[in-house]
Every structure is written in structure tokens, then in C-alpha cells.
Amino acid sequence: MHPPPPAAGVAMDFGQNSLFGYMEDLQELTIIERPVRRSLKTPEEIERLTVDEDLSDIDRAVYLLSAGQDIQGTSVIANLPFLMRQNPTETLRRVLPKVREVLHVASVEMQLTAAVSFLTILQEESMSVHTCAHSFLQVILLHLEHRDTGVSNAWLETLLSAIELLPKETLRHEILNPLVSKAQLSQTVQSRLVSCKILGKLTNKFDAHSIKREILPLVKSLCQDVEYEVRSCMCRQLENIAQGIGTELTKSVVLPELIELSGDESGSVRLAAFETLVNMLDMFDTDDRSQTILPLVKSFCEKSFKADESILISLSFHLGKLCHGLYGIFTPDQHLRFLEFYKKLCTLGLQQENGHNENQIPSQIAEQEKKYTSVRKNCAYNFPAMIVFVDPKNFHMELYSTFFCLCHDPEVPVRYTIAICFYEVSKLLNSGVYLIHKELITLLQDESLEVLDALINHLPEILELMSIGGESSVQENKLSSLPDLIPALTAAEQRAAASLKWRTHEKLLQKYACLPHIISSDQIYYRFLQRMFTIMMTNNVLPVQRAAARTLCIFLRYNRKQEQRHEVIQKLIEQLGQGKSYWNRLRFLDTCEFIIEIFSKSFFCKYFFLPVIELTHDPVANVRMKLCYLLPKVKSALKIPADMHLLQQLEMCVRKLLCQEKDKDVLAIVKKTVLELDRMEMSMDVEQLEKEKHQNDGRPSDKSFEKKRRDSRTPMQSLPKNIPISVPGPSSSTPSTSKEIKKSKLIRSQSFNNQAFHAKYGNLDKCASKSSTLAHTPSVSGLMRTAMLSLTDDSFRTRNTSSIPASFPPNPVLPSTSRGTGNTADPKSSGSKDAQPRKATLKSRKSNP
């Protein structure tokens, strides 16, 4: 360790005091390191931790529990379920007694591990009920009152889960009967609290008569306990007990107890009684609700502002359920009072009358503000229920001002919650959704990205409701009342892009895919489409770029203006597919994948097939590798016989990659791609095949056929000349005569029969070094057999068929650009994102007639 350097301008002091100071620092560091050194095991300790490898699992477990260290015993207990599955008899006879002994003095960690292991064993139900009760249940009951609260709760959770698995008689004898003494006042508070929770769980296992005779007396006793913790705990179990005893006993036994507990001197007991009443509203009839429950709720609400803020938090959280349960019971005056109470809670802490006491210290003020924020957040959560309470028709008069306040609340959690509920509010308002247009803009422009993230979860559905709702249903006027929507959407995207929360940005771009259904294509073209291009080319987060690419494809899909479509296609090909950055070329392949998914097959083949295939010449290995992964999808976009010429070009590109690729990773993927392409079935255009069959049946002479074919050719004028367009090839797609078909099949059959099919793919590695051996490479012998049956081009037929198979010409000709220098080692200029621009002059190749 070196001492820290001196501050600037301060000379080094090599005096005695300085040296002593450094020595003290070194001593402190030594003290810090001592625990690390002590943690290392000495040879004697290692010897004690070493166990004979020849011991069986049972013997090893017994040994470690008897003589091992604490961590070894914990490991054995964690492995107890495995031992029970492997050898239950020996585990119960030898291991479990040792576990009982160890647990008496076990650490907290070992106790928690044992609770989990015991529960796992009970849930597997691999033993008899008697064994379970005798061997495991007694251990669980013994440790319920452990001095450590965490351990006691862990064993209690194990017992409560085990109650669901045990039969009624076992529960009666082993748990319920001892519980009578455990629930007495003479027992500890912890024992009585445990009894409350066990009683609440047992009611699901016994019939109403047994509950009335054996459980209800204990329940009444615990509801009258002298400790408020016990009364509160038992009160929260009354809901489970009511479900077990039925409606009649609930009205005669449980309801009186709840009424008494709702007036308890302890605030926590009153709160427990209120929450239990709210949860049990469905169990009471109309008379009980109006005559008993409603007065209690009214009294609780009136006293809540004078009580602790925690009661207000609970009341505001259960307000929606309370409105639903008491709906139709309120008188007009009670209805109005309850609504005013809700409005007051929505602004709690914001009004002047809710100011702080001058005697409060800052920490108390901060804690109170936090509770007020929780109350307003709960009010925002219950806002959809309050719309139902007042009827959506009365929203503007009764609740709009409150909704406005919640959307403009100074605290982010409140605005976040109302943003989550915005879709539900929009659905409830239905045709009146136009009333909250401004609030939508407000939340879209919120300074907190958390609020924006919550809002955009259902943004497409909200915008759809906005577009079809409102005072006017005329389609062209659907956005006349929402002029700020587009600026708000663009500002939200820019704010998300400027932040570090790229997942919010990605989600927002994905949701923008709904815009073609909301706004016009011109608005999308001029306000959003160019932004998608910018994100694809400049953003550094791949999921964001892919989201922008997919959304751009959807924008293009719904754009019906040919000029705009052609411009977008041209920019995709020139700026991405032929871009100087390899990163842009990778994104072009991503975009083509989305185009295959979203557009028709003919659209992809017409505009993007050649630019994609041209990337086989790319100097960057990653681009070629990604292209290989895309090739199966490219092939799936082709149809036979219309796209036969494209299929041939695809085959030649694969051959060229296979024989000229020098990157071993790319070559390995090429080999896998060849296998996948070979297994793929081609899509057949049945109508086209039938049409050509009829034409062949009544085919004219060769000269007239050639004349008609030449006359049918028309120049392509739909796109600029620098955009390659794939058009259906001429007669090369199908054989012109039956003799040529037979000749092609015969040549191919002879060529394939002369090769060793059992050694298929065996010579792939040699192709990368010598392209002249292509004719003797059987690795792609099955590649695209359908295409080879109809290959009758003169450039292929004139080759020597005795040494080269007709389906594998050695030097295939592809449309190329100035980048077609072969797949050599990647130059440095091509591997960076700032590589030199490359010209692409793809031209449509015309086959000779």
C-alpha cells in the first residue's frame, strides 16, 4: 500500500511525525486484513472438515449432524427432502432423530432451512399420515414459539401450509385440542397470536357444526383479549371464519364481534375491523348493509381526519370496494356526502387548511407529507370506481375537476397512478372521452418518464377511443378537438430518447405503430417517418433501433401514396443497405426481416430481394453472417414458378458464399444455412402452374412464341433507375419443350449418380480455398432441387456435363456493385462505422430467351 499523494502546493514532510502517521495507517490496514486471514482454514481445521468419501449418504448425514460444523449440518438439513426420496426408511430412523437434537441448539439459519425442508417433504406427500404427524408435525409445533420472531414466523408458515395437506382427524388431535390451552390468557402474547392465525386456517377444514362447537368459543375469547395486538390479529381472521360457518352464523356471531371491535380504544383494532367489514360486504344482505354497515362506515369516515394518517391511507385504499359494496344503498344526501369526502381526500395536503402544525419538526412534516401522498395515490387508484359511483354521464359536473387535480398533482406517484388508470377512465367515459383530451396531452408531456411509461402501456387503445369518440363522429374531424396530440407525441419520444431509460423509449416506438389508424399518412410521413430513420441510423441501443425499424415498416405498409413509398424504399436501400457503416447495413437486414413479416411476398421480392442478396459481397463478416440467418426467410418469400429466376440467383449466392467464404464463423453458419435451405419446401403458385399448363397444351410455334414474348416486354418506370427491381424472368423459369425437360433431368441424374452421397458435406472445407472444385463438391447436392429441374438457360446447357453437374455452374454470374471484391479478410475501413461509401448500381438481370 502506498500513502496517498500530497495535495498540490504542499511539500512532502519526511519528518518523524509523518512517518509515525504512515505507520499507524499501515497498522490499521493490518487490523482490517486480520479477519480475512482468520477465515482461512488451518490444516487441522481442514482435516476436521474432511469426510470419508466411501460413506453412504445416510452415514455422511448422521456423521455431519453429530460431529460436523454448523454449516455442514445446515447443508444436511437442506438436503433432507432428497434423502427422504432416496431412502425414507433410513432417513426417518437415523437422520431425523439427529435433526431433532440439533434443532434445539441450532442457529437461526439452520432453523429457517429446516422449516423450508419440512414443508417440502410434507408437500410431496410421500409418507403416511401417521408418519407425518409423528415425525414432522411434532417438530413443527415444538418450534412455533421460538424466541426469534423470524424463526417463529417461518415455522408458523410451514404449519399453515401443512394444515391444507393433513386430514381432519389429525388436525383435531394434533393441533386443535392443544390449541385450547395455547389460547388462554395465561399463555404468552406470542402463543396467543399464533393461536389466532391457526384458528383462521382451521375453519376451512371443518364443518360449520364443528366450528361452532370447538372453534367459535376460542374466537370470542381472543376477540376480548386484554392485549390489542391479539384483538387486532383475531379480528383479521374473522373473514376466514365467516366463510367457514356460513351466512346465518356470521350474522349472529361474527357481525356483533366486528361491531364491538370497530369501537375499540385502539386505532389498529378499529382499522382491522373496518377492513374486515369491507372485505365481507358481499356476505351481508341489503338490510344489514343499510342498517348496520353503513352507519359504521359513516362514523369511521367522520372520525378518520381526527385520527392517525395511517387510517386515512387504509380508508382511501378501500374506498372503491366500499362504493361498489354499498352501491344503491346511499340516500341522495349520503351519496353527496360520500362524494365530497372522496374529493377532500384527493386534495389532502394540498389545501391551505391542511397546513402543518408550527410545532412540528421537519422530519415529522416530511413523514406527514409522505402519508398525504399515499392517500392521494390511493384516491387515484380508485378513480374508475368513483366514476361508476357517480355515473359516467355526470362525470363532467361531479368529477372532472378532481381528475384535473390528480393529473396535475405535484407528486409523481399520484400522477403515475392516474396514468395507469387513464385507459379505464377512457373506457368508462365512452363517447364522453373528449372531456379528458387535455389531460392526455398533460400526461404525455409530463416531466417524469415514469408517468409516461405508465401511460403508454395502453396508448394505442386510448388513442383509438379518442379517435372514434367525441361530440362529432365524422372521421375526417376526429382530431380537430386534439390539435396538440402530434406535438405531444413527438416531444414525448424526444424526451425518452434523451434519457437513459431506453426501455421506455423502445416501448413508445412500438406503440407508435398504431398511428396509421389514428392520423393521416401525410402527418406520419412529415412528422414521424423521418424520425424513425434518424433513430435507426444514430441511436446506439439495438432494441430501440429494431423498434424504430418495425414501426417504420408499418408506416410504410399503410402509406398509399406511391411517391412517398418510393422515396422511403430508396432511402432504405441507399442509406441503410448501401450505407458506408456496417452497422447501418445490419439494420437494413433487420428491416428486411420485418418487411417479410409485414408485407406481401411479392413486395419484398420486387424491391428488396436484390439489395439483400447483394450483401453476400459485403466486406464485413458480421453482415454476411446476419445475411445467412435471413436467407431461409428470403427463400420462404419466393413462389414457384413465378420467382424461379430469383431462386436461381439465391442458389448461386449460397454457392458463392460456400466456396469463397474465408471467415470460419461465417462459413460454419453458411453450412447450417445450406442444410436448412435444402429441407425447406417451396411455395407453389397453383394458379400460375395451371395457366402455364394450359398455355403449353396449346403452345404456338417457336417463332410466334418468341415474337409474343418480346412484344410483352415493357420497360420498368415505377422507381428511379438506381433502385433495383426484381421482375419475373422470361422463359428460363420453365422448360420450353418436353425434350429439354427430359434432357435436364437426365443430365442431373447422371451427375448426381456419379457422386458419393454418403459423404455429403464432407468436402465443404476445401471449397473455401479452391473455387475450381465446385463441380466436385457434393455438399449442396440437394439444394433447391425444384429449381434445377427447370434450369434450361443457354449459359448452363452449353457446359461440359461429363465433369460438372448441370445444377452447379462453376462461375455463377450475380448482379454486383463496386463492392464485389469477394469475401476476403475484413479491411479496417469496412469494420468500422465510418467506412468509405460504396456505390451500388444494381441492375435487373435479363435472361437470354
C-alpha positions, -999 to 999 in steps of 0.1 A, spaced: 0 0 0 13 34 -9 4 65 11 -19 90 -7 -2 117 -28 2 151 -12 -21 179 -21 -10 203 -48 13 230 -35 21 211 -3 57 199 2 63 164 14 71 160 50 96 133 58 97 142 95 93 118 124 57 127 130 48 120 93 65 86 94 47 76 126 14 87 109 21 63 80 30 35 104 -3 40 122 -22 38 88 -4 6 80 -13 -9 113 -49 -1 107 -48 -18 74 -32 -48 90 -61 -49 115 -86 -47 87 -69 -77 69 -68 -99 101 -104 -112 97 -96 -123 62 -66 -142 74 -85 -158 102 -111 -170 77 -85 -192 61 -86 -228 74 -56 -244 90 -46 -279 81 -61 -292 114 -94 -275 105 -94 -289 70 -88 -323 85 -118 -320 107 -140 -309 78 -129 -338 56 -154 -367 53 -147 -402 41 -158 -404 5 -168 -441 10 -196 -432 34 -232 -435 21 -255 -405 20 -272 -416 52 -240 -423 71 -225 -390 59 -256 -371 71 -255 -387 105 -218 -380 109 -221 -344 99 -251 -338 122 -232 -354 151 -196 -341 146 -197 -316 118 -198 -279 120 -229 -257 118 -226 -250 81 -223 -288 74 -254 -295 95 -274 -268 76 -264 -284 43 -276 -318 55 -310 -304 66 -313 -286 32 -307 -320 16 -333 -337 37 -361 -339 10 -336 -357 -13 -328 -382 15 -365 -388 20 -370 -396 -16 -339 -418 -18 -342 -438 14 -372 -428 35 -369 -456 60 -333 -450 70 -338 -412 69 -367 -414 94 -349 -440 116 -314 -425 117 -313 -389 103 -345 -373 116 -337 -380 153 -303 -363 149 -321 -333 132 -344 -330 163 -314 -330 186 -296 -303 165 -326 -280 162 -327 -275 200 -295 -255 198 -295 -246 161 -287 -212 147 -313 -190 130 -301 -200 95 -304 -237 103 -339 -232 118 -351 -214 87 -336 -241 64 -354 -268 85 -387 -250 81 -384 -249 43 -372 -286 41 -400 -298 63 -426 -280 42 -411 -295 10 -413 -330 25 -450 -326 36 -460 -312 2 -446 -342 -16 -470 -365 4 -446 -394 1 -453 -408 36 -483 -420 56 -504 -396 77 -492 -413 109 -456 -409 100 -461 -373 90 -479 -364 123 -454 -384 145 -421 -375 128 -425 -340 114 -456 -323 128 -444 -325 164 -411 -308 155 -430 -280 137 -453 -274 167 -423 -275 191 -406 -246 175 -436 -223 169 -427 -203 199 -390 -198 191 -375 -168 208 -365 -154 174 -396 -138 157 -383 -146 122 -378 -183 131 -412 -185 148 -430 -170 117 -411 -194 94 -423 -224 114 -459 -209 115 -460 -205 77 -449 -242 74 -476 -253 98 -503 -232 80 -493 -247 47 -493 -282 62 -528 -278 75 -541 -278 39 -524 -313 35 -534 -330 67 -567 -349 73 -594 -336 96 -588 -361 125 -551 -354 126 -557 -317 128 -582 -322 156 -560 -344 177 -526 -328 170 -534 -291 166 -570 -281 176 -571 -299 210 -537 -285 222 -548 -251 209 -574 -247 237 -546 -244 263 -524 -223 240 -551 -196 236 -556 -190 273 -546 -157 289 -521 -175 310 -500 -181 278 -476 -156 263 -488 -130 238 -468 -147 210 -486 -180 218 -520 -163 216 -511 -146 183 -501 -179 168 -534 -194 180 -553 -167 162 -537 -175 128 -541 -212 133 -578 -208 141 -584 -188 110 -568 -216 89 -586 -245 106 -620 -232 97 -615 -243 61 -611 -279 72 -641 -284 95 -678 -283 90 -700 -254 104 -712 -275 134 -677 -284 145 -666 -248 141 -695 -236 162 -688 -261 190 -650 -262 191 -636 -230 174 -660 -202 180 -656 -201 218 -619 -197 213 -625 -169 187 -647 -150 211 -622 -153 239 -594 -140 217 -615 -111 204 -619 -100 240 -582 -104 248 -565 -78 270 -538 -71 245 -547 -50 215 -523 -70 192 -542 -102 199 -576 -85 193 -564 -70 160 -549 -103 149 -581 -122 157 -602 -95 140 -584 -100 107 -591 -138 109 -629 -133 112 -633 -131 74 -619 -167 70 -641 -179 99 -672 -163 84 -665 -182 51 -664 -214 70 -696 -210 92 -720 -196 66 -742 -165 65 -765 -172 94 -738 -178 120 -719 -149 105 -748 -125 112 -754 -139 147 -718 -144 159 -692 -126 138 -710 -94 130 -716 -85 167 -679 -90 174 -670 -68 144 -693 -40 156 -678 -41 191 -642 -42 177 -650 -12 154 -654 9 185 -622 -4 202 -600 20 221 -570 10 199 -567 26 164 -552 -6 149 -581 -27 162 -606 -2 147 -587 -3 114 -587 -41 113 -625 -41 120 -631 -16 92 -610 -35 66 -627 -68 76 -661 -53 72 -653 -40 37 -639 -74 27 -671 -91 40 -697 -68 24 -708 -95 -1 -718 -118 27 -744 -94 42 -778 -87 28 -793 -53 20 -808 -48 54 -775 -55 72 -757 -31 49 -781 -2 53 -789 -6 90 -756 -19 104 -727 -15 80 -735 20 66 -737 37 100 -703 21 110 -687 33 77 -701 68 81 -688 70 117 -654 57 107 -651 83 79 -661 112 101 -635 102 128 -608 94 103 -595 130 99 -591 133 136 -572 100 138 -538 89 127 -530 93 89 -525 56 86 -563 51 90 -568 76 61 -544 56 40 -564 24 46 -597 42 41 -586 57 8 -574 24 -5 -606 5 3 -628 33 -10 -635 18 -44 -646 -16 -29 -667 2 -3 -685 22 -31 -692 -10 -50 -705 -29 -20 -728 -1 -8 -739 10 -42 -777 16 -43 -780 19 -5 -770 56 -1 -797 82 1 -790 113 -22 -777 132 8 -754 103 19 -743 99 -17 -733 136 -19 -715 135 15 -695 104 5 -685 120 -28 -674 152 -10 -654 131 14 -636 115 -16 -629 148 -32 -614 161 1 -591 131 2 -579 138 -34 -566 172 -23 -554 162 12 -522 180 19 -525 205 -10 -550 230 5 -542 257 30 -564 242 57 -543 211 56 -512 230 66 -487 218 91 -486 225 128 -460 251 137 -447 229 164 -438 201 140 -402 194 133 -390 189 96 -388 151 99 -424 150 111 -435 173 83 -418 150 57 -434 119 72 -468 135 72 -464 147 36 -455 111 26 -487 98 42 -508 125 24 -492 115 -9 -502 79 -2 -538 89 4 -540 109 -29 -523 80 -47 -550 56 -34 -577 81 -45 -562 80 -80 -562 42 -79 -600 42 -70 -609 69 -95 -625 45 -121 -647 31 -93 -658 66 -84 -669 72 -120 -692 42 -117 -704 56 -84 -715 90 -98 -724 75 -133 -703 84 -163 -730 108 -175 -723 131 -145 -685 129 -148 -681 165 -161 -701 180 -133 -690 158 -104 -655 145 -110 -637 164 -138 -622 190 -115 -609 162 -93 -595 143 -123 -577 175 -133 -562 179 -99 -549 143 -99 -533 147 -133 -516 179 -122 -506 166 -87 -471 178 -76 -461 142 -66 -450 117 -92 -466 86 -75 -501 102 -78 -496 111 -115 -482 77 -122 -512 60 -107 -537 82 -126 -518 75 -158 -522 37 -152 -559 43 -147 -563 65 -177 -574 37 -201 -600 25 -176 -613 61 -173 -615 64 -211 -634 32 -215 -660 42 -188 -665 77 -204 -670 61 -238 -685 88 -261 -675 114 -234 -639 107 -237 -633 140 -254 -636 156 -220 -602 143 -210 -583 152 -242 -563 179 -224 -553 156 -196 -540 131 -221 -517 158 -235 -507 168 -200 -496 133 -191 -478 128 -224 -458 160 -216 -452 150 -180 -416 157 -169 -414 123 -153 -407 93 -176 -423 70 -151 -456 87 -157 -451 85 -195 -441 48 -192 -474 41 -173 -495 60 -198 -481 43 -230 -489 8 -218 -524 13 -233 -517 42 -256 -530 26 -288 -563 18 -271 -566 53 -256 -559 69 -290 -584 47 -307 -611 57 -282 -601 93 -287 -604 90 -325 -638 74 -326 -653 92 -296 -663 128 -290 -691 151 -299 -686 146 -337 -683 112 -352 -672 124 -386 -640 106 -394 -621 135 -410 -628 156 -379 -616 131 -354 -585 151 -345 -600 185 -348 -605 186 -310 -570 174 -303 -546 196 -322 -517 192 -297 -516 154 -300 -488 152 -326 -465 177 -309 -471 159 -276 -462 126 -291 -430 138 -308 -420 157 -276 -425 125 -255 -403 105 -279 -376 131 -278 -377 132 -240 -375 94 -238 -346 94 -264 -326 119 -243 -329 98 -212 -311 67 -201 -343 47 -199 -341 30 -232 -368 5 -224 -394 33 -222 -381 46 -255 -384 12 -271 -419 7 -257 -430 42 -270 -417 34 -305 -435 1 -305 -468 18 -295 -464 44 -323 -472 16 -347 -509 24 -340 -507 59 -355 -518 48 -391 -552 41 -376 -553 74 -358 -538 101 -380 -533 106 -417 -504 91 -437 -492 126 -446 -489 136 -409 -470 104 -403 -448 109 -433 -438 145 -424 -437 142 -386 -427 107 -377 -412 87 -405 -380 107 -409 -376 105 -371 -377 67 -374 -349 69 -400 -328 91 -377 -332 67 -348 -322 37 -369 -291 54 -381 -279 73 -350 -293 56 -318 -268 33 -300 -293 9 -284 -301 -21 -306 -337 -28 -292 -346 8 -298 -333 7 -334 -352 -25 -341 -384 -10 -326 -379 20 -349 -374 -2 -379 -405 -22 -373 -426 9 -367 -412 24 -399 -422 -7 -419 -458 -4 -405 -459 33 -415 -448 23 -450 -473 -5 -451 -502 19 -446 -489 46 -468 -509 46 -501 -490 74 -519 -466 59 -544 -442 88 -545 -438 87 -507 -435 49 -507 -408 50 -534 -388 77 -516 -389 56 -484 -378 25 -502 -350 43 -519 -337 57 -486 -338 23 -470 -317 8 -498 -293 37 -503 -288 49 -467 -290 15 -449 -285 -13 -474 -257 5 -493 -246 27 -463 -210 33 -455 -214 20 -420 -217 -18 -415 -240 -10 -385 -265 5 -410 -262 -25 -432 -270 -47 -403 -301 -26 -395 -311 -29 -432 -312 -67 -428 -334 -63 -396 -357 -41 -416 -359 -66 -444 -369 -92 -418 -398 -70 -407 -407 -64 -443 -410 -101 -450 -432 -104 -419 -455 -74 -426 -457 -70 -464 -466 -94 -491 -441 -118 -506 -443 -101 -540 -435 -67 -524 -403 -80 -509 -392 -98 -540 -398 -67 -561 -380 -41 -541 -357 -58 -516 -346 -92 -529 -317 -80 -550 -303 -55 -523 -304 -83 -497 -286 -108 -520 -261 -82 -529 -248 -82 -493 -232 -115 -499 -203 -94 -512 -201 -73 -480 -166 -70 -467 -177 -72 -430 -181 -108 -417 -209 -98 -393 -231 -86 -422 -226 -118 -441 -233 -138 -410 -266 -120 -404 -275 -124 -441 -270 -162 -437 -295 -162 -409 -320 -143 -430 -317 -165 -462 -343 -191 -451 -369 -163 -447 -358 -149 -480 -364 -182 -497 -398 -185 -480 -409 -153 -498 -404 -169 -532 -431 -187 -552 -427 -212 -579 -427 -208 -609 -431 -170 -609 -399 -164 -588 -378 -192 -604 -352 -167 -616 -348 -153 -581 -345 -188 -567 -316 -194 -591 -299 -162 -580 -304 -172 -544 -288 -206 -551 -258 -190 -568 -252 -166 -539 -252 -195 -514 -228 -214 -536 -205 -184 -538 -206 -179 -500 -199 -216 -496 -169 -217 -518 -153 -183 -513 -160 -175 -476 -128 -173 -456 -142 -164 -422 -146 -197 -403 -176 -185 -382 -194 -173 -413 -186 -205 -431 -200 -226 -403 -233 -207 -404 -233 -210 -442 -231 -248 -439 -260 -248 -415 -280 -225 -437 -274 -248 -467 -289 -277 -447 -319 -256 -437 -325 -243 -472 -323 -278 -486 -350 -290 -462 -374 -261 -470 -404 -267 -491 -411 -241 -518 -444 -223 -521 -462 -232 -553 -484 -208 -572 -511 -233 -583 -530 -208 -605 -498 -199 -624 -489 -235 -629 -524 -243 -642 -522 -213 -665 -488 -223 -679 -501 -259 -683 -529 -247 -705 -505 -225 -724 -482 -254 -730 -511 -276 -742 -519 -251 -770 -484 -237 -775 -478 -219 -809 -446 -223 -829 -413 -212 -815 -411 -181 -837 -445 -168 -829 -439 -175 -792 -407 -155 -793 -424 -126 -810 -452 -125 -785 -427 -127 -756 -407 -98 -770 -438 -78 -776 -450 -84 -740 -418 -68 -725 -424 -33 -711 -398 -10 -695 -398 -5 -658 -407 31 -649 -422 27 -614 -390 35 -595 -358 56 -601 -331 37 -621 -308 34 -591 -333 12 -572 -331 -25 -583 -364 -41 -591 -369 -79 -594 -392 -88 -622 -403 -123 -633 -379 -139 -656 -386 -149 -692 -389 -185 -704 -360 -196 -683 -384 -203 -655 -399 -233 -672 -386 -256 -699 -397 -247 -734 -401 -282 -747 -406 -316 -731 -373 -327 -747 -354 -301 -727 -371 -313 -695 -360 -348 -701 -325 -337 -711 -322 -316 -679 -334 -344 -657 -311 -369 -675 -280 -347 -671 -288 -340 -635 -295 -377 -627 -262 -388 -643 -243 -361 -625 -258 -370 -591 -253 -407 -596 -216 -402 -601 -212 -386 -567 -208 -402 -533 -240 -392 -514 -229 -410 -483 -200 -384 -480 -224 -355 -483 -210 -322 -469 -177 -339 -464 -156 -316 -487 -171 -282 -476 -139 -270 -460 -120 -275 -493 -144 -252 -512 -132 -221 -493 -97 -225 -507 -104 -236 -543 -134 -224 -562 -125 -246 -591 -135 -277 -571 -171 -265 -570 -183 -291 -595 -170 -319 -573 -185 -306 -540 -215 -328 -531 -224 -306 -501 -252 -288 -518 -263 -316 -540 -299 -314 -526 -301 -276 -526 -332 -264 -543 -339 -294 -564 -371 -279 -577 -352 -250 -593 -328 -273 -610 -355 -293 -628 -364 -263 -649 -330 -248 -654 -326 -245 -693 -307 -213 -697 -282 -215 -726 -253 -204 -704 -258 -235 -684 -267 -260 -711 -235 -254 -731 -212 -265 -703 -194 -299 -703 -218 -321 -684 -193 -350 -681 -173 -333 -654 -196 -306 -640 -231 -312 -628 -257 -291 -646 -271 -277 -614 -237 -263 -602 -221 -240 -627 -186 -231 -615 -187 -194 -621 -222 -181 -614 -229 -145 -625 -246 -123 -600 -257 -86 -600 -227 -69 -585 -216 -34 -574 -182 -18 -569 -181 -36 -536 -180 -70 -551 -144 -77 -544 -150 -111 -529 -153 -121 -492 -116 -115 -483 -104 -106 -448 -123 -76 -435 -104 -44 -441 -102 -20 -413 -121 6 -432 -150 -18 -436 -151 -30 -400 -157 5 -385 -189 25 -387 -171 52 -406 -161 31 -436 -160 47 -471 -192 50 -490 -198 24 -517 -217 28 -549 -245 4 -556 -257 1 -592 -278 -30 -591 -295 -37 -623 -321 -62 -632 -306 -91 -650 -324 -103 -681 -322 -139 -691 -315 -148 -727 -345 -161 -745 
